[in-house]
């Protein structure tokens, strides 16, 4: 049964229920027909019995026999047996009939119909109480009643068959409609499963399908609401994450800037220079553009710092840093290398241009330090610079910085306050 389709189940259940109902109706009809036959037989027997009462009332068995014979002949019933109040048979008609039990037996109380055979024919016999106190058995031909029963059974059979056929057709139609409605509900559920949250069921059809469709629509509304809430929460979360990401990026930039910047002067530090120099050398190797590195050191800064104090020394360093930053190009990078040493990365510059830029920066530093008041007899520090150019003086960051530093030491060794380009024959060691 579990593998049957809805249509098959409805047809089986409907036909089964119809058959049971038809069977019950036929049984009831048979009972009604039986009672109608019994009432008809009893009614006819009662009418005859009233005439027998008149005969019995005269008290003559002979007259009773003669009268009963005439009634049997005139009323066209098969036989009659009349008992006196003393339970003696006073008339049997026809006298030639072979009548046996129960027609020859006295019956107490009302008696139902009895089927008997008289002269080879089927008959219906009924016991009737006579008004004079006697009783009588009257037997009637069974054929007319049998024909009526057959017609009744045929009518009930036709009615039952028609009812079953109508039930099958009705079940088929109803099941087809229900199946289509259920199919529509199923299609809606599948659409919802695919994410089509606007799908809704058409609310019509059998009450059960209507209830299911309403339940599916309510579920779809709840799903739509939940997805809207999820969408709002997702949007809020994305905004929050975006905000946190921007804050994190800003914090990272700030941390990167802190990590790559000198705290005293605000210039980039050695770490920043190493990254930028690596990137610029890679670019120069691809494009063939030159670049240069300038290493600069303050002359006699240690004397000023030790004599006038670290605050004065810090002011000198800040003034030098500000001057260098204001005199270089936007594409150049000024770095505090450490102590009183500075490094300037000069991309896209030929060697002569780099030397000229270094000389300009040395002069600018001299002017900036001269403006700082110092106690007597201290002199304002000056600056010396060494220049190394890519690719002639080195093709990697380490070599360029090393050779620029070597050129600076050559300046320190041969006279301060000027600029020299790296010479391969010189080593600071």
Long-range contacts (C-beta under 8 A, 24 or more apart in sequence): 5-179, 6-175, 6-178, 6-179, 6-182, 7-171, 7-172, 7-175, 7-176, 7-179, 9-175, 10-171, 10-174, 10-175, 10-178, 11-168, 11-171, 11-172, 11-175, 13-171, 14-167, 14-168, 14-170, 14-171, 15-164, 15-167, 15-168, 15-171, 17-167, 18-163, 18-164, 18-167, 19-160, 19-164, 21-163, 22-156, 22-159, 22-160, 22-163, 22-164, 23-160, 25-156, 25-159, 25-160, 26-153, 26-156, 26-157, 26-160, 29-152, 29-156, 30-152, 30-153, 30-156, 33-148, 33-149, 33-152, 37-113, 37-124, 37-145, 37-148, 37-149, 38-112, 38-113, 38-126, 40-145, 41-113, 41-124, 41-126, 41-140, 41-145, 42-126, 42-128, 44-77, 44-140, 45-126, 45-128, 45-138, 45-140, 46-128, 48-75, 48-77, 48-80, 48-128, 48-138, 49-128, 49-129, 49-130, 49-131, 49-136, 49-138, 50-131, 52-80, 52-82, 52-130, 52-136, 53-130, 53-131, 53-132, 56-82, 56-84, 56-90, 56-130, 56-132, 56-134, 57-132, 61-90, 61-91, 64-90, 64-91, 65-90, 65-91, 65-92, 65-93, 65-95, 67-91, 68-93, 69-93, 69-94, 69-95, 76-141, 77-138, 77-139, 77-140, 77-141, 78-118, 78-119, 78-121, 78-123, 78-139, 78-140, 78-141, 79-103, 79-118, 79-123, 79-125, 79-137, 79-138, 79-139, 80-136, 80-137, 80-138, 80-139, 81-136, 81-137, 82-130, 82-134, 82-135, 82-136, 83-134, 83-135, 83-136, 84-133, 84-134, 85-132, 85-133, 85-134, 90-134, 102-127, 102-137, 103-137, 103-139, 106-135, 107-135, 107-137, 115-142, 122-146, 174-206, 177-205, 177-206, 178-205, 178-206, 178-208, 178-209, 181-205, 181-206, 181-209, 181-213, 182-209, 182-212, 185-209, 185-212, 185-213, 185-216, 188-213, 188-216, 188-220, 189-216, 192-216, 192-219, 192-220, 192-223, 197-223, 197-224, 197-227, 198-224, 262-321, 262-335, 262-336, 264-314, 264-317, 264-318, 264-336, 265-317, 265-318, 265-320, 265-321, 265-336, 266-321, 267-321, 267-324, 267-325, 267-334, 267-335, 267-336, 267-342, 268-333, 268-334, 268-335, 268-336, 269-335, 269-336, 270-335, 270-337, 270-338, 270-343, 272-333, 272-335, 273-333, 273-335, 273-337, 273-343, 273-345, 274-397, 276-333, 276-345, 277-345, 277-397, 277-400, 277-401, 278-397, 280-345, 280-347, 281-390, 281-395, 281-396, 281-397, 281-400, 283-347, 284-347, 284-390, 284-391, 285-395, 289-347, 289-348, 290-348, 290-349, 290-350, 290-351, 290-389, 290-390, 290-391, 291-345, 291-346, 291-347, 291-348, 291-349, 291-389, 291-390, 292-346, 292-349, 292-351, 292-353, 292-354, 292-357, 292-387, 292-388, 292-389, 292-390, 293-343, 293-344, 293-345, 293-346, 293-387, 293-388, 293-389, 293-390, 293-400, 293-401, 293-404, 294-343, 294-344, 294-346, 294-354, 294-357, 294-358, 294-361, 294-385, 294-386, 294-387, 294-404, 295-337, 295-341, 295-342, 295-343, 295-385, 295-386, 295-387, 295-388, 295-401, 295-404, 295-405, 295-407, 295-408, 296-324, 296-341, 296-342, 296-343, 296-344, 296-358, 296-361, 296-362, 296-365, 296-383, 296-384, 296-385, 296-408, 297-340, 297-341, 297-342, 297-383, 297-384, 297-385, 297-408, 297-412, 298-340, 298-341, 298-365, 298-369, 298-381, 298-382, 298-383, 299-381, 299-382, 299-383, 299-384, 299-412, 299-416, 299-417, 300-379, 300-381, 300-382, 300-416, 301-340, 301-381, 302-340, 303-378, 304-374, 304-378, 304-380, 304-381, 305-340, 307-375, 307-378, 308-374, 308-375, 308-378, 312-372, 312-374, 315-372, 316-369, 316-372, 316-381, 319-368, 319-369, 319-371, 319-372, 320-365, 320-368, 320-369, 320-383, 322-368, 323-361, 323-364, 323-365, 323-367, 323-368, 324-361, 324-364, 324-365, 327-360, 327-361, 327-364, 328-357, 328-361, 340-381, 343-401, 343-404, 350-389, 351-387, 351-389, 351-392, 351-421, 354-387, 354-389, 354-421, 355-387, 355-419, 355-421, 358-385, 358-387, 358-419, 359-385, 359-418, 359-419, 361-385, 362-417, 362-418, 362-419, 366-417, 382-416, 382-417, 383-417, 384-408, 384-411, 384-412, 384-416, 384-417, 384-418, 384-419, 385-411, 385-418, 385-419, 385-420, 386-410, 386-411, 386-419, 386-420, 386-421, 386-422, 387-419, 387-420, 387-421, 387-422, 388-421, 388-422, 389-421, 389-422, 393-421, 393-422
